[in-house]
């Protein structure tokens, strides 16, 4: 996708920073001419497709046989399609029942395939396509909608999610360039809570997918999944309905949406389309399966959160088996408000950064606000509050600050940009965290050594060693050796996602703390000598190299 300008953009949600790649210039020179626009808002049947004219600058087609989006013409240019493929749910539903009807200023196309229902809606005078997908069960594979965009319309600067590099590194979805950098469709950099939309702009035309509120998705606010990719053949923009990679929750079922395909004159999509902002009262009477209007939803509001560490952001999440929601806590006092919530009882979780430090229960009723008094986070719930002789990193539920941590959200561990995964650490050096690798693997850097001194009083006592992890691959977990004389038992593996994680841009799994009771006899009594802590990764699973058993580090400390 070449000869345009501004690369992929996302709008930051909840005060987060935007991710922008590329720079704007002129639009692609030779436009691909598509179907001419009809004179006014309305629809027609060309025998193969339902053709919808929004009465603005957008005309789109939906194939009558299978519900594919087969054409997307904006200002006379065809944007849909690469590699001879349409845009669609998953890789295409196959034979489906597709119907259309107009109700005033709205046109709704309904697609029925087995138990799955999918919808496209157009509004008079808007350059938007509104989509909903209702997956009722596992009988139909539907985990994404992919908008396939033709090559030559937007700049392809071979971003991190480029999928046409010459060398395959892993699983036919991670690739290597000749300069040693890696690319994969998985490398989005972003968590769900960090963006409201994803797409491209030339400076004069913007094409975006505005995500839904993800209430029926899984994984929570910190989940990472593929968002878009580019290749020599074109590009794809995704709305992920369920993604199995490093997934921490069971799949939820029900209606997801609306998510929106939005064209602009080059700028960002309208904030009125953003999740949590978009109101679709016009859709209330369309008969969309599983649709719940605003009147059938409630709100949760909390006056504040006490016991916070103000160095970190706090997020409040709501989740049950049917739905999930989240909102940021205000930095000054912890106030939060989460709206648009389906009625039900939810587990309420308060996160310090990404570490759960409080859980409770809250019940939401339609048309009402559940008001909560100040939530007090017990000091003991935050492991950072424990007195430690030394600590590497901090307890945040993330490997933030560790060596290569930032890079690993958009690159493979073998990437040339990664610092060496080996190297020992000296407590007191001032670089303990930045020198310690964010990931440990059985076949790559197992056995890393931490050097530290103890006072005579400290060496005379037993101590608890803690190692916090954020996820693991192939049951990788740490076994420790102190001064080559005391070896811990091999801990039981905690429950973690059963999929790749450390190599596809995600450290997010189930946070777990391993504790080791180290007897006083293990320490050196010479206060001038360095004690040694060796951390090995053990597991009977995994293969080799970066797919050997591994784990991601949250924090390591020796308690006083």
Buried (B, 14 or more C-beta within 10 A) or exposed (E): BEBBBBBBBBBBBBEBEBBEBBEBEEBBEEBBEBBEBBEEBBBEEEEEBBBBBBBBBBBBBBBBBBBBBBBBBBBBBBBBBBEEBBBBBBEBBBEBEBEBEBEEEBBBBBBBBEBBBBBBBBBBEBBBBBBBBBBBEEEBEBBBBBBBBBBBBBBBBBBBBBBBBEEEBBEEBBBBBEEEBBBBBBBBBBBBBBBBBBBBBBBBBBBBBBBBBBBBBBBBBBBBBBBBBBBBBBBBBBBBBBBEBBBBBEBBBBBBBBBBBBBBEBEBBBEEBBBEEBEBEBBBEBEBBBBBEBEEBBBBBBEBBEBBBEEBBBBBBBBBEBBBBBBBBBEEBBBBBBBBBBBBEBEBBBBBBBBBBBEEEBEBEBEEBBEBEEBEBEEEBBBBBBEBBBBBBBBBBBBBBBBBBBBBBBBBBBBEEBEEBEEBBBBEEEEBBBBBBBBBBBBBBBEBBBBBBBEEEBBEEEBBBBBBBBBBBBBBBBBBBBBEEBEBEEBEBBEBBEBBBBBBBBBBBBBBEBEBEBEEEBBBEEEEBBBBBBBBBBBEEBEEBBBBBBBBBBBBBBBE
